[in-house]
Amino acid sequence: MAKAPRGWSVRSRLLIIALLPMLILMPLLIGITMQRWLWRTDQILAARVASDLTVAQQYLAHLIDSTGRQVAAFGQSAEFAIMPPMTSAIFWPQTVANSGWIICCCWTPRADL
């Protein structure tokens, strides 16, 4: 009777054949999935940032336009035309109601007028 050759048993060989693809394919699939997930996350973040920048740019244009109109109206007002020139800058901070903005008024009448 002949002896079986020493080495790997049939059970061990079948186990290796069954598990080896899983040990190679699973990390590869996980790596590909993570790479695609990170790429899509970057794309979503870039789209959100672009959207926020567009909104901020539109709001800034609105602020510049409205502030320009307000300054022009103030410059053309009758009260500003009769205002005496400033001699020194004294600041009186005033908080605008319910907005948290601080307005600094810097007008002091000249003493010689």
C-alpha positions in Angstrom: 0.0 0.0 0.0 1.3 3.4 -1.0 1.5 6.2 1.5 -0.1 9.6 0.8 2.4 12.4 0.1 3.2 14.6 3.0 2.2 18.3 2.9 -1.1 20.1 2.6 -4.2 18.0 3.2 -7.2 18.2 0.8 -9.2 20.0 3.4 -6.5 22.7 3.8 -6.1 23.1 0.0 -9.9 23.5 -0.4 -10.0 26.0 2.4 -7.2 28.1 0.8 -8.9 27.9 -2.6 -12.2 29.2 -1.0 -10.7 31.9 1.2 -7.9 33.3 -0.9 -10.2 35.2 -3.3 -12.0 36.7 -0.3 -8.7 37.8 1.2 -7.6 39.4 -2.0 -11.0 40.7 -3.4 -12.5 42.1 -0.2 -9.7 44.6 0.5 -9.7 45.6 -3.2 -13.4 46.1 -3.2 -13.3 48.1 0.1 -10.5 50.2 -1.3 -12.4 51.0 -4.5 -15.6 51.8 -2.6 -13.8 54.1 -0.2 -12.0 55.9 -3.1 -15.3 56.5 -4.9 -17.0 57.6 -1.7 -14.2 60.1 -1.0 -14.4 61.4 -4.6 -18.2 61.9 -4.4 -17.9 63.6 -1.0 -15.3 66.0 -2.5 -17.7 66.7 -5.4 -20.6 67.4 -3.1 -18.5 69.7 -0.9 -17.2 71.6 -4.0 -20.8 72.1 -5.2 -22.0 73.3 -1.8 -19.1 75.8 -1.6 -19.7 77.1 -5.1 -23.4 77.5 -4.2 -22.6 79.4 -1.0 -20.1 81.6 -2.8 -22.7 82.5 -5.4 -25.2 83.4 -2.7 -22.6 85.4 -0.8 -21.6 87.2 -4.0 -25.2 88.1 -4.8 -25.7 89.4 -1.3 -22.6 91.5 -1.4 -23.7 93.0 -4.7 -27.1 93.8 -3.1 -25.3 95.4 -0.1 -23.0 97.5 -2.3 -26.0 98.6 -4.4 -28.2 99.5 -1.4 -25.3 101.2 0.5 -24.4 103.2 -2.5 -27.9 104.4 -2.9 -28.1 105.3 0.8 -24.9 107.2 0.7 -25.9 109.1 -2.4 -29.3 109.9 -0.9 -27.5 111.1 2.3 -25.1 113.2 0.3 -27.9 114.9 -1.6 -30.1 115.5 1.5 -30.8 119.0 2.6 -29.7 118.4 6.2 -26.2 117.2 5.1 -25.9 120.3 2.8 -26.3 122.7 5.8 -24.2 120.7 8.2 -21.1 122.5 9.4 -17.7 120.9 8.7 -16.1 118.5 11.2 -13.3 119.6 13.5 -12.6 116.4 15.4 -13.9 112.8 15.3 -15.9 111.8 18.4 -17.5 108.5 18.2 -20.9 107.6 19.7 -21.6 103.9 19.1 -25.2 103.2 18.7 -26.7 99.8 18.2 -29.3 99.5 15.5 -32.5 98.0 16.9 -32.6 94.2 16.6 -29.7 93.8 14.3 -26.5 93.9 16.4 -24.8 96.3 14.0 -23.0 99.3 15.5 -23.1 102.7 13.8 -20.4 105.2 14.7 -21.5 108.8 14.3 -18.5 111.1 14.0 -19.8 114.7 13.7 -18.8 117.6 15.9 -19.9 121.2 15.0 -17.2 123.8 14.7 -16.9 126.2 17.5 -16.4 129.3 15.3 -19.7 129.0 13.4 
